[in-house]
C-alpha cells in the first residue's frame, strides 16, 4: 500500500511540472496575464501593439528620439515602415541601423 501512495505522489509531481511548463490545460502559461509576463523576458514588444495604440506611445518615442516633433510622429500614424524611414532620415542612419534601434527600444518598452 505504501507503494501506491508513492506512485500517487510521483504522478502529482509530474503533473505539477507539466503545469509549470504550460503543457497541461489550466497550467501555468494559459492565463493571459501569465502569458504577458512570460513573454516579457527580453522579447521585443509586437509592433501591432504600438501601431494600434500609437498615440499612447508617442511620449515614449519622443523621449527616446528627441529630434522628432509631435506633429511628425502623429503623421506616421503607427506605420512601422514610415517610422523606420523617418528615423533613418532624421538621424542619418542606414535602414538596418534604424530597425536595430527600434528593436532595442521595443525590448526596453516591453520590459517596463
DONUNU-846483 format. One record per residue (C-alpha): x, y, z. Coordinates in steps of 0.25 Angstrom, whole numbers, plus 5000, padded with zeros to 4 digits. Example, Ala and Ser with C-alpha at 12.3 -4.5 7.8 and 13.67 -1.06 7.14 Angstrom:
504949825031505549965029
END
This chain:
500050005000501150095003501650074989500350124983500450254991501850274986501250264972500150364974501150464979502050444967500850464958500550594965501950644964501950604949500650674947501150794954502450804946501550794933500650904938501850994941502350974927500951004922500750864916499450834923498150914921498051004933499551004936500451124936500451204923499051184920498551314928498651434919499351514930500351404932500651394917500951544917501951524928502651404921502651484908503351604914504651524917505551604907504651604895504251724887502851774888502051744876501951864867500451834865500251874880501052004877500352034864498952014869499252104881500152194874499652324881499852254895501352224891501652364885502252414898503252294900503652304885503952454887504752434900505652334892505752414879505752564883505852614869504452574865503352674866501952634872501352664858502352574850502052454859500552484858500652484843501352344843500052284850500752154855501252114841502552034845503252054831502952204831503552214845504752144841504952224829504752354837505752304848506752274837506652404831506552494843507752424850508552394837508552244840508452134830507152064829507751944836508252024848506952094849506251964850507251914861507052044869505552014868505651874872506551914885505452014888504351914887505151814896505251924907503851964905503351824907504151814920503451924927
END
